[in-house]
């Protein structure tokens, strides 16, 4: 009986080792895999979103964000520090995740997309956060966005048409859908090389990046 127990125990240990080895193998050979703290593996589509940095960067930081979110605005200095401090080693990717309680979140995202179509997404991105308190409570922020468009030398008529036609609703919703599939439920939410970063302060983002670079 003891011999049978030892054989069974050894067999179970071997199976466990093979399974763990298989998970490790899959993760190592799938650069798009996200391994969360509970062991769940997700696929992150790095082809989507607006990017700063090379596609070949060792570390990819994905942010799901909302232009009307005060915490997202507060995170901006830490994000800019990560981008400036790590050079070609890091790629930063912005994804939309306007929260339902922020009534102007989606139209702000649409304005940023319209600016991006004219080559000025990041300029609009920065301006939206800088002026957040001025437009977030407006019943219709379109006229305010047109003022920003003029400051950025954008085609105001094109911007106006895009916003009135709700042109980017599907693209924005696709970001929201992917965020939901990854377990995003608040903003900002960051993923560092596909791994959800739990931050006690936004300065911890650099710590998470440094840890990923050291691997």
C-alpha angles and dihedrals in degrees: 000000000000090000091052091049092051092049092049092048091050091049092051092048090051092050091049091050091051092049093049090046090051093052090049091048093051092048094047092050097045110069090183094056121116115207109194126197090264092054096252114144119214133181116238117199104223092180091075129077135034115300142205114194138022125315086228093059114132092229126043118196115196119191124194103203147168122215090214094051113106091205090055089054090049090052094057098090091052091048092049089049091053091050095047096041099051105041116187092355093078135052118195119205124192119209128181121245107159109184120233093239091058102080095190096042096097096045089048089053089049091052090051090050091049089051089048090056086061092047098260108098095129093047089053090043092056094043093050091055093043092053098034094122091053099056107022095086098040116117088223117011095186095107090048091051090051088057088054089047090055091049089052093046092243125155099265095196092054090049091050092050093048093051095046091048093048085228099171099044094111094048092049092046090051089058090049091049093051090047090053091050089054093050098256109162103154140029137281098030118171132200119195111199087339095308117118109243115221105202129191088191132006090248086068088073089078089050090053090050092049090051091052092048091053094058 
